[in-house]
Amino acid sequence: MLTRHNTLIGDCRKMRSLLDESVQLVVTSPPYPMIAMWDELFASMNPEIDALRETSPEKAFEKMHGLLDEVWLESYRVLSPGGFCCVNIGDATRSLNGRFRLFSNHSRITQKCTEIGFTNLPPVIWRKPTNAPNKFMGSGMLPAGAYITYEHEYVLVLRKGGKREFSNAEQNQARNASAYFWEERNVWFSDLWLLTGARQSLAKAARLRSAAFPLELPYRLIQMYSVYGDRVLDPFMGTGTTTVAAIISGRNSTGYEIDAGIMPRYESKALSEIAELGNKMLEERLSRHRLFIEERISAGKSVKHRNELYGFPVITAQERQARFFKIAEIEWVGKELQVAYDEIEKKYLRASA
Ligand SMILES: C[S@@+](CC[C@H](N)C(=O)[O-])C[C@H]1O[C@@H](n2cnc3c(N)ncnc32)[C@H](O)[C@@H]1O
């Protein structure tokens, strides 16, 4: 198996290198309107925003979203029918013009995407507790002047139209091979995700500057909403977390980033780190599955099915054709990263199942 990855420096409001209906999944996190760290970026795209922020915050909020709207429209254009658009977004709380308030980014994006034609599906609440000593704001123990602490973000789940069709044998094969484990389904498809920490390997300063999400977030979404051979797009790729998740998941990817300083260069050391990390994650995933099955059997529960390729037990018939690939090599070929994979060793898995 081979996957291809393009990382492009440019403004994702016009993704000219992408044809209509050429990607199957969008996973992204835009700059958050009304969060101070993104003020400068929004003002650089529309200078009116700076002046409005203090005097008419609601107007500034609307203008910032006006810029993001163009990206949701482009995402709709490039997605194939039935393709998903998963948007990680946090709301903003801020004191402006002498008043503390909430700017509901997630509802504004949901509303616009629905207008564009996306089908709005149940979102995930990503809970990220803060340990900050000053996390409670307002009048302390005295009633009526304190504010709820905001400790979550959203992953909006939007689909272009109705259910994706898998209409021929090849497409069905790719879908069956991309099955995840029953016990993973039970966690991933819950509406509350407790995830902490961005990628370890990234320097702290770059992480703060980029507001990277943890690798587990795009990794789950890619498993949930795409199949082997698909192309995943991140229009706001930042440090490239979605690209790494796509590489590890055996999907192709495209990333756009406006700031060349943030964008990873993927020199050879970074590439071997990605391969190592991906293979470790896969091993851990398979070990977790083995442990889960062992515990289930010890608890006297039955395990009815076996994976047809590797022989290990699985809970449902849908997992019988799931296939798993290790990264063999990642290399630059021209302007594209190419990743070659080896299927996991069948004997090893049978013996230890
Ligand atoms: C919230 S960060 C994304 C972080 C990313 N998920 C990661 O894990 O590193 C948003 C990114 O979008 C980039 N950006 C903002 N406006 C853009 C635009 N119009 N086109 C392309 N990239 C843009 C910013 O430079 C920033 O790196």
The ligand as an SDF file (V2000), in Angstrom:
LIG
                    3D

 27 29  0  0  0  0  0  0  0  0999 V2000
   -5.8090   26.3730   15.2470 C   0  0  0  0  0  0  0  0  0  0  0  0
   -4.4450   26.3470   14.1900 S   0  0  0  0  0  0  0  0  0  0  0  0
   -4.4380   24.6850   13.5830 C   0  0  0  0  0  0  0  0  0  0  0  0
   -3.5510   23.7920   14.3730 C   0  0  0  0  0  0  0  0  0  0  0  0
   -3.4300   22.4040   13.7960 C   0  0  0  0  0  0  0  0  0  0  0  0
   -4.6790   21.6520   13.9590 N   0  0  0  0  0  0  0  0  0  0  0  0
   -2.3180   21.6380   14.4730 C   0  0  0  0  0  0  0  0  0  0  0  0
   -2.5550   20.5940   15.0670 O   0  0  0  0  0  0  0  0  0  0  0  0
   -1.1850   22.1380   14.4570 O   0  0  0  0  0  0  0  0  0  0  0  0
   -4.9690   27.2530   12.7820 C   0  0  0  0  0  0  0  0  0  0  0  0
   -3.9240   27.3730   11.6900 C   0  0  0  0  0  0  0  0  0  0  0  0
   -4.5460   27.9350   10.5400 O   0  0  0  0  0  0  0  0  0  0  0  0
   -3.6080   28.7900    9.8860 C   0  0  0  0  0  0  0  0  0  0  0  0
   -4.4080   29.7010    9.0200 N   0  0  0  0  0  0  0  0  0  0  0  0
   -5.1640   30.7420    9.4060 C   0  0  0  0  0  0  0  0  0  0  0  0
   -5.7960   31.3060    8.3510 N   0  0  0  0  0  0  0  0  0  0  0  0
   -5.4510   30.5580    7.2680 C   0  0  0  0  0  0  0  0  0  0  0  0
   -5.8130   30.6090    5.8830 C   0  0  0  0  0  0  0  0  0  0  0  0
   -6.6450   31.5300    5.4140 N   0  0  0  0  0  0  0  0  0  0  0  0
   -5.2780   29.6840    5.0520 N   0  0  0  0  0  0  0  0  0  0  0  0
   -4.4460   28.7220    5.5070 C   0  0  0  0  0  0  0  0  0  0  0  0
   -4.0650   28.6290    6.8290 N   0  0  0  0  0  0  0  0  0  0  0  0
   -4.5650   29.5330    7.6910 C   0  0  0  0  0  0  0  0  0  0  0  0
   -2.8800   29.4460   11.0350 C   0  0  0  0  0  0  0  0  0  0  0  0
   -1.6300   29.9640   10.6200 O   0  0  0  0  0  0  0  0  0  0  0  0
   -2.7650   28.2770   12.0260 C   0  0  0  0  0  0  0  0  0  0  0  0
   -1.5470   27.5970   11.8420 O   0  0  0  0  0  0  0  0  0  0  0  0
  1  2  1  0
  2  3  1  0
  2 10  1  0
  3  4  1  0
  4  5  1  0
  5  6  1  0
  5  7  1  0
  7  8  2  0
  7  9  1  0
 10 11  1  0
 11 12  1  0
 11 26  1  0
 12 13  1  0
 13 14  1  0
 13 24  1  0
 14 15  1  0
 14 23  1  0
 15 16  2  0
 16 17  1  0
 17 18  1  0
 17 23  2  0
 18 19  1  0
 18 20  2  0
 20 21  1  0
 21 22  2  0
 22 23  1  0
 24 25  1  0
 24 26  1  0
 26 27  1  0
M  CHG  2   2   1   9  -1
M  END
$$$$
